[in-house]
Amino acid sequence: MTVILYGIKNCDTVRAARKWLDAENIEHQFHDVREQALSEDQLNQWLDKLGDKLINKRSTTWKQLDEADREQLSDRAAKLLLAHPTLMKRPLLDTGKELHLGFKDTDYQRIFTHHTL
């Protein structure tokens, strides 16, 4: 299985995750969600598994959304993420078996110690 890290390249947390994966010699692909659009189907699959945890409600983008979009999040989440990729909490690590949001080196160590990819 291919490990894929989703995020944006100028995000500090994404950079830290990429650096950790490189240092641990873990083969992975990086998918910049700004440069390579995600499909609505993929976003809906993630939303089914992760719920609204996929939405970064602390982001500047979230704060700039109008109230109607924020109130109708459950109905519009995929479309909002397509229109505003920076709404996605990042990084999102797809091991092929599981999805993990955010980055902490201790979490990644646990993920890659206990799972054979």
SEMI-781096 format. One record per residue (C-alpha): residue number from 1; residue in one letter; z, x, y. Coordinates in Angstrom, 3 decimals. Layout:
<node><n>NUM</n><res>a</res><pz>Z</pz><px>X</px><py>Y</py></node>
...
This chain:
<node><n>1</n><res>m</res><pz>0.000</pz><px>0.000</px><py>0.000</py></node>
<node><n>2</n><res>t</res><pz>-0.697</pz><px>1.097</px><py>3.512</py></node>
<node><n>3</n><res>v</res><pz>2.141</pz><px>1.171</px><py>6.008</py></node>
<node><n>4</n><res>i</res><pz>1.063</pz><px>-0.207</px><py>9.379</py></node>
<node><n>5</n><res>l</res><pz>3.019</pz><px>0.110</px><py>12.602</py></node>
<node><n>6</n><res>y</res><pz>2.103</pz><px>-2.453</px><py>15.256</py></node>
<node><n>7</n><res>g</res><pz>2.937</pz><px>-1.972</px><py>18.914</py></node>
<node><n>8</n><res>i</res><pz>1.637</pz><px>-0.511</px><py>22.137</py></node>
<node><n>9</n><res>k</res><pz>1.227</pz><px>3.212</px><py>22.559</py></node>
<node><n>10</n><res>n</res><pz>3.138</pz><px>3.540</px><py>25.836</py></node>
<node><n>11</n><res>c</res><pz>6.291</pz><px>1.809</px><py>24.521</py></node>
<node><n>12</n><res>d</res><pz>9.186</pz><px>4.267</px><py>24.114</py></node>
<node><n>13</n><res>t</res><pz>10.501</pz><px>2.545</px><py>20.985</py></node>
<node><n>14</n><res>v</res><pz>7.065</pz><px>2.592</px><py>19.367</py></node>
<node><n>15</n><res>r</res><pz>6.701</pz><px>6.283</px><py>20.223</py></node>
<node><n>16</n><res>a</res><pz>10.086</pz><px>6.984</px><py>18.605</py></node>
<node><n>17</n><res>a</res><pz>9.071</pz><px>5.094</px><py>15.454</py></node>
<node><n>18</n><res>r</res><pz>5.758</pz><px>6.948</px><py>15.239</py></node>
<node><n>19</n><res>k</res><pz>7.499</pz><px>10.272</px><py>15.735</py></node>
<node><n>20</n><res>w</res><pz>10.006</pz><px>9.433</px><py>12.972</py></node>
<node><n>21</n><res>l</res><pz>7.250</pz><px>8.401</px><py>10.535</py></node>
<node><n>22</n><res>d</res><pz>5.342</pz><px>11.615</px><py>11.286</py></node>
<node><n>23</n><res>a</res><pz>8.464</pz><px>13.779</px><py>10.883</py></node>
<node><n>24</n><res>e</res><pz>9.193</pz><px>12.147</px><py>7.520</py></node>
<node><n>25</n><res>n</res><pz>5.565</pz><px>12.620</px><py>6.412</py></node>
<node><n>26</n><res>i</res><pz>5.120</pz><px>8.908</px><py>5.827</py></node>
<node><n>27</n><res>e</res><pz>1.464</pz><px>7.983</px><py>5.843</py></node>
<node><n>28</n><res>h</res><pz>0.842</pz><px>5.106</px><py>8.179</py></node>
<node><n>29</n><res>q</res><pz>-1.691</pz><px>3.533</px><py>10.460</py></node>
<node><n>30</n><res>f</res><pz>-0.933</pz><px>2.661</px><py>14.054</py></node>
<node><n>31</n><res>h</res><pz>-2.328</pz><px>-0.572</px><py>15.438</py></node>
<node><n>32</n><res>d</res><pz>-2.177</pz><px>-0.887</px><py>19.223</py></node>
<node><n>33</n><res>v</res><pz>-2.044</pz><px>-4.635</px><py>19.808</py></node>
<node><n>34</n><res>r</res><pz>-3.445</pz><px>-4.252</px><py>23.313</py></node>
<node><n>35</n><res>e</res><pz>-6.520</pz><px>-2.357</px><py>22.176</py></node>
<node><n>36</n><res>q</res><pz>-7.096</pz><px>-4.078</px><py>18.833</py></node>
<node><n>37</n><res>a</res><pz>-6.550</pz><px>-7.809</px><py>19.073</py></node>
<node><n>38</n><res>l</res><pz>-4.614</pz><px>-9.536</px><py>16.336</py></node>
<node><n>39</n><res>s</res><pz>-5.901</pz><px>-12.702</px><py>14.724</py></node>
<node><n>40</n><res>e</res><pz>-4.215</pz><px>-16.040</px><py>15.221</py></node>
<node><n>41</n><res>d</res><pz>-3.856</pz><px>-16.315</px><py>11.430</py></node>
<node><n>42</n><res>q</res><pz>-2.010</pz><px>-13.003</px><py>11.249</py></node>
<node><n>43</n><res>l</res><pz>0.299</pz><px>-13.991</px><py>14.088</py></node>
<node><n>44</n><res>n</res><pz>1.026</pz><px>-17.342</px><py>12.436</py></node>
<node><n>45</n><res>q</res><pz>1.895</pz><px>-15.566</px><py>9.174</py></node>
<node><n>46</n><res>w</res><pz>4.290</pz><px>-13.286</px><py>11.025</py></node>
<node><n>47</n><res>l</res><pz>5.789</pz><px>-16.226</px><py>12.894</py></node>
<node><n>48</n><res>d</res><pz>6.304</pz><px>-18.041</px><py>9.577</py></node>
<node><n>49</n><res>k</res><pz>8.253</pz><px>-15.047</px><py>8.243</py></node>
<node><n>50</n><res>l</res><pz>10.035</pz><px>-13.871</px><py>11.396</py></node>
<node><n>51</n><res>g</res><pz>10.238</pz><px>-16.974</px><py>13.564</py></node>
<node><n>52</n><res>d</res><pz>10.767</pz><px>-16.535</px><py>17.268</py></node>
<node><n>53</n><res>k</res><pz>12.322</pz><px>-13.096</px><py>16.645</py></node>
<node><n>54</n><res>l</res><pz>8.717</pz><px>-11.917</px><py>16.994</py></node>
<node><n>55</n><res>i</res><pz>8.855</pz><px>-12.847</px><py>20.692</py></node>
<node><n>56</n><res>n</res><pz>10.477</pz><px>-10.339</px><py>23.025</py></node>
<node><n>57</n><res>k</res><pz>12.407</pz><px>-12.641</px><py>25.325</py></node>
<node><n>58</n><res>r</res><pz>13.705</pz><px>-9.675</px><py>27.327</py></node>
<node><n>59</n><res>s</res><pz>10.231</pz><px>-8.535</px><py>28.320</py></node>
<node><n>60</n><res>t</res><pz>8.808</pz><px>-8.734</px><py>31.796</py></node>
<node><n>61</n><res>t</res><pz>5.924</pz><px>-10.727</px><py>30.348</py></node>
<node><n>62</n><res>w</res><pz>8.329</pz><px>-13.385</px><py>29.002</py></node>
<node><n>63</n><res>k</res><pz>10.071</pz><px>-13.632</px><py>32.356</py></node>
<node><n>64</n><res>q</res><pz>6.720</pz><px>-14.114</px><py>34.090</py></node>
<node><n>65</n><res>l</res><pz>5.650</pz><px>-17.017</px><py>31.858</py></node>
<node><n>66</n><res>d</res><pz>5.906</pz><px>-20.436</px><py>33.396</py></node>
<node><n>67</n><res>e</res><pz>8.693</pz><px>-22.697</px><py>32.207</py></node>
<node><n>68</n><res>a</res><pz>6.329</pz><px>-24.999</px><py>30.284</py></node>
<node><n>69</n><res>d</res><pz>5.102</pz><px>-22.128</px><py>28.100</py></node>
<node><n>70</n><res>r</res><pz>8.658</pz><px>-21.008</px><py>27.366</py></node>
<node><n>71</n><res>e</res><pz>9.788</pz><px>-24.532</px><py>26.496</py></node>
<node><n>72</n><res>q</res><pz>6.832</pz><px>-25.111</px><py>24.156</py></node>
<node><n>73</n><res>l</res><pz>7.213</pz><px>-21.767</px><py>22.413</py></node>
<node><n>74</n><res>s</res><pz>7.304</pz><px>-23.109</px><py>18.857</py></node>
<node><n>75</n><res>d</res><pz>3.995</pz><px>-24.923</px><py>19.351</py></node>
<node><n>76</n><res>r</res><pz>2.264</pz><px>-22.184</px><py>21.318</py></node>
<node><n>77</n><res>a</res><pz>3.728</pz><px>-18.884</px><py>20.093</py></node>
<node><n>78</n><res>a</res><pz>0.573</pz><px>-17.535</px><py>18.424</py></node>
<node><n>79</n><res>k</res><pz>-1.632</pz><px>-18.474</px><py>21.368</py></node>
<node><n>80</n><res>l</res><pz>0.826</pz><px>-16.891</px><py>23.820</py></node>
<node><n>81</n><res>l</res><pz>0.917</pz><px>-13.689</px><py>21.754</py></node>
<node><n>82</n><res>l</res><pz>-2.881</pz><px>-13.599</px><py>21.698</py></node>
<node><n>83</n><res>a</res><pz>-3.021</pz><px>-13.991</px><py>25.465</py></node>
<node><n>84</n><res>h</res><pz>-0.059</pz><px>-11.666</px><py>26.126</py></node>
<node><n>85</n><res>p</res><pz>0.288</pz><px>-9.026</px><py>23.379</py></node>
<node><n>86</n><res>t</res><pz>3.226</pz><px>-7.430</px><py>25.193</py></node>
<node><n>87</n><res>l</res><pz>5.283</pz><px>-10.518</px><py>24.325</py></node>
<node><n>88</n><res>m</res><pz>5.577</pz><px>-9.171</px><py>20.785</py></node>
<node><n>89</n><res>k</res><pz>8.836</pz><px>-7.451</px><py>19.948</py></node>
<node><n>90</n><res>r</res><pz>7.951</pz><px>-3.958</px><py>18.894</py></node>
<node><n>91</n><res>p</res><pz>7.410</pz><px>-2.070</px><py>16.873</py></node>
<node><n>92</n><res>l</res><pz>6.590</pz><px>-4.254</px><py>13.927</py></node>
<node><n>93</n><res>l</res><pz>6.522</pz><px>-2.261</px><py>10.705</py></node>
<node><n>94</n><res>d</res><pz>4.539</pz><px>-3.739</px><py>7.834</py></node>
<node><n>95</n><res>t</res><pz>5.288</pz><px>-1.901</px><py>4.581</py></node>
<node><n>96</n><res>g</res><pz>2.955</pz><px>-4.145</px><py>2.622</py></node>
<node><n>97</n><res>k</res><pz>5.996</pz><px>-5.821</px><py>1.082</py></node>
<node><n>98</n><res>e</res><pz>8.204</pz><px>-6.517</px><py>4.087</py></node>
<node><n>99</n><res>l</res><pz>8.075</pz><px>-6.851</px><py>7.859</py></node>
<node><n>100</n><res>h</res><pz>10.639</pz><px>-5.101</px><py>10.067</py></node>
<node><n>101</n><res>l</res><pz>11.054</pz><px>-5.515</px><py>13.821</py></node>
<node><n>102</n><res>g</res><pz>12.358</pz><px>-2.845</px><py>16.148</py></node>
<node><n>103</n><res>f</res><pz>13.225</pz><px>0.760</px><py>15.377</py></node>
<node><n>104</n><res>k</res><pz>16.422</pz><px>2.531</px><py>14.420</py></node>
<node><n>105</n><res>d</res><pz>16.149</pz><px>5.751</px><py>12.487</py></node>
<node><n>106</n><res>t</res><pz>18.935</pz><px>4.671</px><py>10.122</py></node>
<node><n>107</n><res>d</res><pz>17.078</pz><px>1.444</px><py>9.328</py></node>
<node><n>108</n><res>y</res><pz>13.818</pz><px>3.268</px><py>8.681</py></node>
<node><n>109</n><res>q</res><pz>15.632</pz><px>5.768</px><py>6.469</py></node>
<node><n>110</n><res>r</res><pz>17.040</pz><px>2.881</px><py>4.422</py></node>
<node><n>111</n><res>i</res><pz>13.651</pz><px>1.148</px><py>4.254</py></node>
<node><n>112</n><res>f</res><pz>11.839</pz><px>4.221</px><py>2.975</py></node>
<node><n>113</n><res>t</res><pz>14.629</pz><px>5.420</px><py>0.700</py></node>
<node><n>114</n><res>h</res><pz>15.020</pz><px>2.146</px><py>-1.162</py></node>
<node><n>115</n><res>h</res><pz>11.397</pz><px>1.082</px><py>-1.329</py></node>
<node><n>116</n><res>t</res><pz>8.565</pz><px>2.718</px><py>-3.115</py></node>
<node><n>117</n><res>l</res><pz>5.359</pz><px>2.064</px><py>-1.283</py></node>
